[in-house]
């Protein structure tokens, strides 16, 4: 059995395959020759086109990006999700990379409720995926960290307490794991906090600076395709800046765009240290007046509060936005007693983790099925009936001693001291008291040792 992990990201997407029993780590399946495909979709001549094909050869009709982040509140984006998934899956099928019997596992933000997950599964089914399994992306990141040899984390740390922080283009997800399992806190997150907010803000700032801002705004109002195209370019510029930043703290990146809609407008995109600081620290309307830095810090501190009963010994960062240095610094300052680990390939860790999740969950299903077939009600009833005499003997001994101590002796003492007039009074009082003792917590406590011994047998 092969498990296909499909990470539909708000900015970029990836697909991984894991062959059960192969002993080989999940491999990334290229889509149109690229390991990571831009999450963009449109139509050209009535044909669905995805990724860079949607805007490089020609600008696709209805070009759409960041559709996943709008899924929970904008039903008009449902078709974008269906078309994008269908375009990716059909290419993989046509190229022979996936086969009909392969099992698809698709990630979703941890903050999505069951209703949103069910709707998302329906969309993936409409896209042509047979019986897709939907799991949280942060859980996938944990499984990747647990099984991937490239991460090489200490298993003892993973089996104590760990917090996965998945920072994508649209969401910030957490998975809290204690003793190798998600706890009651489980997965949680902010479904409206991701690196895509910075892309949109960068584009807005650049438009405000140009002399042709009114014309460009009018184009964006009329053409979703051109707005989506410019937002893609802003994201790529941002990624280039933060990729260069560790080697050159004073780096500046620029890109000149030509918008050919109603005439031609030029838009200069620039990102340097000062503009990056504005993106990170200036208030954003989309965050209710909070800055990206402030919202991120609040979310991380909330995670500290939710995990304070057993603070994480390990904080694992994944997702494309985790490459930004200020996010790593925030994590180091807030989780001061934890080891901070960044996935070596954050853009692929979710897809690989999803394929691991398919394998893990299938093993669990097989195990539960085997247990249910092995341990039937009839078999348990037969074993219990055969062993009942042993329990009865010890239970009678335990309850008899309890009734003597808590009912018989105290009431006989009352009779002897004249507090009960006749033997009939004593018998009536003793019967009532025994009934009370047998339904009290004292009876359960008296039976507990012999019950435990009997059940172990």
C-alpha positions in Angstrom: 0.0 0.0 0.0 1.2 3.5 -0.9 0.1 6.6 1.1 0.1 9.9 -0.7 0.5 13.0 1.5 -1.1 16.0 -0.2 -0.2 19.3 1.5 -2.4 22.0 0.0 -0.7 25.1 1.3 -2.1 28.6 1.0 1.2 29.7 -0.7 2.7 26.5 -2.0 1.8 22.9 -2.2 3.6 19.6 -2.2 2.9 15.9 -2.6 4.8 13.0 -1.0 4.5 9.2 -1.3 5.3 6.6 1.3 5.5 2.9 0.4 4.5 0.7 3.4 7.2 -1.8 4.3 9.8 -0.3 1.9 12.0 1.1 4.6 12.5 4.2 2.5 11.5 7.6 3.7 8.6 9.4 1.8 9.7 10.9 -1.5 8.4 14.1 -3.0 6.4 13.6 -6.2 7.2 16.4 -8.8 4.2 18.2 -10.2 4.9 19.7 -13.6 8.6 19.2 -12.9 8.7 21.0 -9.6 8.9 19.6 -6.1 6.9 22.5 -4.7 4.1 23.9 -6.7 2.6 27.4 -6.3 -0.9 27.2 -5.0 -2.5 29.0 -7.9 -5.3 27.9 -10.2 -7.1 29.3 -13.3 -8.3 28.3 -16.7 -6.8 28.7 -20.2 -9.0 27.8 -23.1 -11.3 26.0 -20.7 -8.5 23.8 -19.3 -7.6 23.9 -15.7 -4.1 25.1 -15.1 -2.2 25.1 -11.8 1.0 26.4 -10.3 3.2 28.6 -12.5 1.4 27.4 -15.6 -1.5 29.6 -14.5 0.5 32.9 -15.1 3.8 32.3 -16.9 2.8 31.4 -20.5 -0.3 33.6 -20.3 -2.4 35.0 -17.4 -5.1 32.4 -16.7 -8.7 33.4 -16.5 -9.9 33.7 -12.9 -6.4 33.2 -11.6 -6.8 32.6 -7.8 -4.3 32.3 -5.0 -4.6 32.0 -1.2 -7.9 30.2 -1.7 -7.4 27.9 1.2 -7.2 30.7 3.8 -10.5 32.0 2.6 -12.2 28.6 2.6 -13.8 28.9 6.0 -15.6 32.2 5.3 -15.9 32.6 1.5 -17.9 29.8 -0.2 -16.9 31.2 -3.6 -13.4 29.8 -3.1 -14.7 26.2 -2.9 -14.5 25.8 -6.7 -10.9 27.1 -6.6 -9.9 24.3 -4.2 -11.7 21.7 -6.2 -10.1 22.8 -9.5 -6.6 23.1 -7.9 -6.8 19.6 -6.3 -8.2 18.1 -9.5 -5.5 19.7 -11.6 -2.7 18.4 -9.4 -4.2 14.9 -9.1 -4.9 14.5 -12.8 -1.3 15.4 -13.6 0.0 12.9 -11.1 -2.3 10.2 -12.5 -1.5 11.0 -16.2 2.2 10.9 -15.4 1.9 7.5 -13.6 3.1 9.0 -10.3 0.0 7.9 -8.5 -2.2 4.9 -9.0 -6.0 4.3 -8.3 -5.2 2.1 -5.3 -3.1 4.7 -3.6 -4.5 6.2 -0.4 -4.6 10.0 -0.2 -4.0 11.8 3.1 -4.7 15.6 3.0 -3.8 18.1 5.7 -5.9 20.9 7.2 -5.2 23.6 9.8 -5.6 22.4 13.4 -8.0 25.2 14.1 -10.6 23.9 11.6 -13.6 22.4 13.4 -15.2 19.1 12.4 -17.7 20.8 10.1 -15.0 22.6 8.1 -13.0 19.4 7.9 -16.1 17.5 6.6 -16.7 20.2 4.0 -13.1 20.1 2.9 -13.2 16.3 2.5 -16.3 16.7 0.3 -14.4 19.1 -1.9 -11.5 16.7 -2.2 -13.8 13.9 -3.1 -15.4 16.1 -5.8 -11.8 16.7 -7.1 -11.6 13.0 -7.9 -9.8 11.8 -4.8 -11.2 8.5 -3.5 -12.0 8.4 0.2 -9.5 11.1 1.3 -8.3 11.1 4.9 -8.2 14.6 6.5 -5.8 15.2 9.4 -4.2 18.3 11.1 -1.0 19.6 9.5 0.6 20.0 12.9 0.1 16.3 13.7 1.7 15.5 10.3 4.7 17.7 11.3 5.1 15.7 14.5 5.0 12.4 12.7 7.6 13.6 10.3 9.9 14.7 13.2 9.3 11.3 14.8 10.1 9.1 11.8 12.3 11.1 9.4 15.9 10.2 9.6 16.8 13.7 8.3 15.5 15.4 11.5 17.3 12.9 13.8 15.6 14.1 17.0 16.2 12.3 20.3 13.3 9.9 20.7 13.3 10.3 24.5 12.5 14.0 24.0 9.7 13.3 21.6 8.3 10.8 24.1 8.3 13.4 26.9 6.6 16.6 25.8 6.9 18.4 22.5 5.1 21.3 20.8 4.9 21.5 17.0 4.6 25.0 15.6 3.5 25.0 12.0 3.7 28.4 10.4 2.2 28.5 7.0 1.0 31.1 4.6 -2.5 31.3 6.1 -2.5 29.7 9.5 -0.5 29.1 12.7 -1.0 25.6 14.0 0.2 23.9 17.2 0.2 20.2 18.2 1.0 19.4 21.8 2.4 15.9 22.4 3.1 14.2 25.8 4.4 10.7 26.0 4.3 10.4 22.3 0.6 11.1 22.0 -1.5 14.3 21.5 -3.0 15.2 24.8 -6.4 16.6 25.7 -5.0 20.0 24.5 -4.3 18.3 21.2 -4.1 20.5 18.2 -5.1 24.2 18.3 -4.1 27.3 16.4 -5.0 30.5 14.8 -6.8 30.0 11.5 -6.1 33.6 10.4 -2.4 34.1 11.1 0.1 33.3 8.5 2.9 34.6 6.2 0.3 35.5 3.5 -0.8 38.5 5.5 2.7 40.0 5.0 2.5 39.3 1.3 -0.8 41.2 1.0 0.6 44.1 3.2 3.8 44.3 1.1 1.7 44.6 -2.1 -0.5 47.3 -0.5 2.5 49.3 0.6 4.1 49.2 -2.8 0.8 50.2 -4.6 0.5 53.2 -2.2 4.0 54.4 -3.1 3.5 54.4 -6.9 2.1 57.4 -8.9 -0.3 55.1 -10.7 -1.9 53.7 -7.6 -5.4 54.8 -8.5 -5.2 53.0 -11.9 -3.6 49.9 -10.3 -6.3 49.8 -7.6 -9.0 50.0 -10.3 -7.4 47.1 -12.1 -7.3 45.0 -8.9 -11.0 45.8 -8.4 -11.9 44.6 -11.8 -9.4 41.7 -12.3 -8.9 39.1 -9.6 -6.3 37.5 -11.9 -4.0 40.6 -11.9 -4.3 41.0 -8.2 -3.4 37.4 -7.6 -0.5 37.6 -10.0 0.9 40.7 -8.1 0.4 39.0 -4.8 2.4 36.0 -6.0 5.2 38.3 -7.0 5.1 39.9 -3.6 5.3 36.6 -1.9 8.3 35.5 -4.0 10.1 38.7 -3.2 9.4 38.3 0.5 10.8 34.7 0.4 13.9 35.8 -1.5 14.5 38.6 1.1 14.3 36.3 4.1 16.4 33.6 2.3 19.2 36.1 1.8 18.8 37.8 5.2 21.0 35.3 7.3 24.0 36.0 5.0 23.3 39.7 4.4 21.4 41.6 7.2 21.3 44.7 4.9 20.1 43.0 1.8 17.6 44.7 -0.5 15.5 42.9 -3.2 13.5 44.5 -6.0 11.2 43.4 -8.8 9.6 45.5 -11.6 6.1 44.4 -12.6 4.1 45.3 -15.7 0.4 45.2 -15.4 -1.2 44.9 -18.8 -5.0 45.2 -18.4 -6.4 48.6 -19.3 -3.2 50.0 -20.7 0.1 49.3 -19.0 1.0 50.2 -15.5 4.4 49.6 -13.8 4.7 48.5 -10.2 8.0 48.5 -8.4 8.2 45.9 -5.6 11.0 46.6 -3.0 11.9 44.9 0.3 14.6 46.1 2.5 15.3 46.2 6.3 13.0 49.2 6.9 10.1 47.8 4.9 10.5 44.4 6.5 10.3 46.0 9.9 7.1 47.7 8.9 5.6 44.4 7.7 6.5 42.8 11.0 5.7 45.6 13.5 3.1 47.9 12.0 -0.6 47.4 12.9 -2.6 45.4 10.4 -6.3 45.8 9.8 -6.6 42.1 9.1 -5.3 41.4 12.7 -7.6 43.9 14.4 -4.9 46.5 14.7 -2.3 44.2 16.0 1.1 43.8 14.3 2.2 40.5 12.9 4.9 40.3 15.6 2.4 41.1 18.3 -0.2 38.5 17.1 2.5 35.9 16.8 3.8 36.6 20.3 0.3 36.4 21.8 -0.3 33.1 20.1 3.0 31.6 21.3 2.3 32.8 24.9 -1.2 31.3 24.7 0.5 28.0 23.8 2.7 28.4 26.9 -0.4 28.8 29.0 -2.1 25.8 27.5 0.9 23.6 28.1 1.9 24.8 31.5 1.1 21.6 33.3 3.9 19.9 31.4 6.0 22.5 29.5 7.4 21.2 26.2 11.0 20.1 26.2 11.1 20.4 22.5 9.6 23.1 20.1 9.6 22.0 16.5 9.2 24.7 13.9 7.9 23.9 10.5 6.1 25.6 7.6 7.6 27.9 5.1 7.2 31.0 7.3 9.4 29.4 10.0 12.4 30.4 7.9 11.9 34.0 9.1 14.5 34.8 11.8 12.3 36.9 14.0 9.9 33.9 14.5 12.7 31.7 15.6 13.9 34.4 18.0 10.4 34.8 19.4 10.3 31.0 20.1 13.7 31.1 21.8 12.6 34.0 24.1 9.2 32.5 25.0 10.1 28.8 25.4 13.3 29.4 27.3 13.7 25.9 28.7 12.9 24.1 25.4 15.2 23.0 22.6 14.1 24.9 19.4 14.5 22.7 16.3 13.7 23.8 12.7 12.8 21.3 10.1 15.6 21.1 7.5 13.0 21.3 4.6 9.9 23.0 6.1 8.2 23.3 2.7 8.1 19.4 2.4 7.8 18.3 6.1 4.0 18.4 6.1 3.5 16.4 2.9 5.9 13.8 4.1 4.3 13.7 7.6 0.9 13.3 6.0 2.1 10.2 4.1 3.5 8.8 7.4 0.1 9.6 9.0 -1.7 7.4 6.5 0.6 4.5 7.3 0.3 5.0 11.1 -3.4 5.3 11.0 -3.8 2.2 8.8 -1.7 0.2 11.3 -3.9 1.5 14.1 -7.1 0.4 12.2 -5.7 -3.0 11.6 -4.6 -3.4 15.2 -8.1 -2.3 16.5 -9.8 -4.7 14.1 -7.5 -7.6 15.2 -8.3 -6.8 18.9 -12.0 -6.6 18.3 -11.9 -10.0 16.5 -9.8 -11.6 19.2 -11.7 -10.2 22.2 -15.4 -10.7 21.7 -18.2 -10.4 24.2 -18.9 -14.1 24.0 -15.3 -15.0 24.7 -15.0 -12.5 27.6 -18.3 -13.8 29.1 -17.0 -17.4 28.9 -13.7 -16.5 30.6 -15.4 -14.5 33.3 -18.0 -17.2 34.0 -15.3 -19.9 34.3 -13.3 -17.6 36.7 -16.3 -16.4 38.7 -16.0 -18.9 41.6 -12.6 -17.6 42.5 -13.9 -14.0 42.6 -17.0 -15.0 44.6 -14.9 -16.6 47.4 -12.6 -13.6 47.9 -15.5 -11.1 47.4 -17.6 -12.8 50.1 -14.7 -12.8 52.5 -14.0 -9.1 51.9 -17.7 -8.1 52.2 -18.3 -10.3 55.2 -15.5 -8.7 57.1 -16.7 -5.2 56.1 -20.3 -6.0 57.3 -19.0 -7.3 60.6 -16.8 -4.2 61.2 -19.3 -1.5 59.9 -22.7 -3.0 60.8 -22.8 -6.1 63.0 -20.3 -5.1 65.8 -21.5 -1.4 66.2 -25.2 -2.4 66.4 -24.6 -5.3 68.8 -22.7 -2.9 70.9 -25.7 -0.5 70.9 -28.0 -3.4 71.9 -25.7 -4.4 74.8 -25.6 -0.9 76.0 -29.4 -0.6 76.1 -29.7 1.8 73.1 -31.9 -0.8 71.4 -34.8 -2.3 73.3 -35.3 -5.7 71.7 -33.6 -8.3 69.5 -36.1 -7.5 66.8 -35.0 -3.8 66.9 -31.4 -4.9 66.6 -32.1 -7.2 63.6 -34.1 -4.5 61.8 -31.4 -1.9 62.4 -28.6 -4.3 61.3 -30.4 -5.2 58.1 -30.8 -1.5 57.2 -27.2 -0.7 58.0 -25.9 -3.7 56.0 -27.9 -2.5 53.0 -26.4 1.0 53.4 -22.8 -0.4 53.7 -23.2 -2.6 50.6 -24.0 0.3 48.3 -21.5 2.7 49.9 -18.0 3.6 48.6 -16.7 1.4 51.5 -17.9 -1.7 49.7 -16.1 -0.6 46.4 -13.0 0.0 48.4 -13.2 -3.4 50.1 -13.7 -5.2 46.8 -11.0 -3.3 44.9 -8.0 -5.4 45.9 -9.7 -8.8 45.1 -11.2 -7.4 41.9 -7.7 -6.2 40.7 -6.2 -9.5 41.5 -9.0 -11.4 39.7 -8.8 -9.1 36.6 -5.1 -9.6 36.3 -5.7 -13.3 36.3 
